[in-house]
Amino acid sequence: QVQLVESGGGLVQAGGSLRLSCAASGRTFSRNAMGWFRQAPGKQREFVAAVSWSGGLTYYTESVKGRFTISRDNAKNTVALKMNSLRPEDTAVYYCAARKGGSYSYTDQHEYEYWGQGTQVTVTV
């Protein structure tokens, strides 16, 4: 059974930092791009960041550039999202996802086939 399990969410004050982790089990994703998405209350799920299978390419939505860093460890089958300078508007449930093989889009959530259950990030003023 393939599973992606996120951890590291929590409550933090504006300006603070959190590090999200995603652990994969059931198969290796060393040849899949991995991404982080988030969904705020009343809003649609949106792309946050993605990393290529090798870790050599990274992509970010504009609002998190310079504040968030995505990374992966293929030996451990994990992906991380380091979030600095957090803002109240970053409050959301954050999801880890594995992209389909053969896909080219990093930002389209429909190109991701495996999803975690999500972890809540709440940023207070």
C-alpha positions in Angstrom: 0.0 0.0 0.0 1.4 3.3 -1.1 1.4 6.0 1.5 2.6 9.6 1.9 2.5 10.8 5.4 3.1 14.5 6.2 4.3 15.8 9.6 5.6 19.0 11.1 2.6 21.2 10.9 1.5 23.3 13.8 0.7 26.7 15.2 3.3 29.5 14.8 3.4 33.2 15.0 3.9 35.4 12.0 7.6 35.6 11.1 8.3 32.1 12.5 9.4 29.0 10.8 8.2 25.4 10.3 9.6 22.4 8.5 7.2 20.0 7.0 8.3 16.4 6.2 6.7 13.8 3.9 7.6 10.2 4.2 6.7 7.8 1.5 6.2 4.1 1.9 5.0 1.2 -0.2 7.2 2.2 -3.2 10.1 4.4 -4.1 9.5 7.8 -5.6 13.1 8.4 -6.5 12.1 8.8 -10.2 9.0 11.0 -9.5 8.8 14.7 -9.1 7.3 15.6 -5.7 5.2 18.6 -4.8 3.6 20.4 -1.9 0.1 21.9 -2.3 -2.0 23.7 0.2 -5.7 24.4 0.8 -6.9 27.3 2.9 -10.4 27.4 4.3 -12.9 28.3 1.6 -10.3 28.2 -1.1 -9.2 25.7 -3.7 -6.1 23.7 -3.3 -3.1 25.4 -4.8 0.4 24.6 -5.8 3.2 25.7 -3.4 6.4 24.0 -4.5 7.8 21.1 -6.4 11.1 19.4 -6.9 12.3 17.2 -9.8 13.2 13.6 -9.2 16.9 14.4 -8.9 16.4 17.4 -6.7 18.1 19.6 -9.3 15.1 21.6 -10.3 12.7 23.4 -7.9 9.6 25.4 -8.5 7.7 27.7 -6.3 4.5 29.7 -6.4 5.3 33.4 -6.4 4.1 34.2 -2.9 6.5 31.8 -1.3 9.6 32.4 -3.3 12.5 33.4 -1.1 10.7 32.1 2.0 10.1 28.4 1.4 12.6 25.7 0.3 11.7 22.3 -1.0 14.2 19.4 -0.8 14.2 15.7 -1.1 16.3 12.7 0.1 15.8 9.8 -2.3 17.7 7.5 -0.1 15.2 8.0 2.7 12.2 8.4 0.3 11.3 11.8 1.9 10.5 15.3 0.9 10.7 18.4 3.0 9.4 21.9 2.9 11.2 24.5 5.0 9.0 27.5 5.6 10.5 30.7 6.9 9.0 34.2 7.5 5.6 32.7 7.7 2.6 34.9 7.2 -1.1 34.5 8.3 -2.0 34.0 4.6 0.2 30.8 4.7 -2.4 29.2 7.0 -3.7 26.1 5.3 -3.6 22.4 5.2 -0.4 21.4 3.4 -0.4 18.2 1.2 2.5 16.3 -0.1 2.1 14.6 -3.5 3.9 12.4 -6.0 3.7 13.3 -9.7 2.7 10.7 -12.3 5.5 9.3 -14.3 5.8 10.8 -17.7 4.1 14.1 -16.7 5.7 17.4 -17.5 3.7 19.9 -15.4 5.0 20.6 -11.9 2.2 22.9 -10.9 -1.0 21.1 -12.1 -2.4 19.1 -9.2 -4.1 16.7 -11.7 -0.7 15.5 -12.7 -0.1 14.1 -9.2 -1.4 10.7 -8.4 -0.5 10.0 -4.8 -1.4 12.3 -2.0 -0.9 12.5 1.7 -3.6 13.2 4.2 -2.4 16.7 4.9 -0.9 18.6 7.9 -2.4 21.8 9.3 -0.2 25.0 9.4 -1.7 27.9 11.3 0.1 31.2 11.4 -1.1 33.8 13.9 -0.6 37.5 13.9 
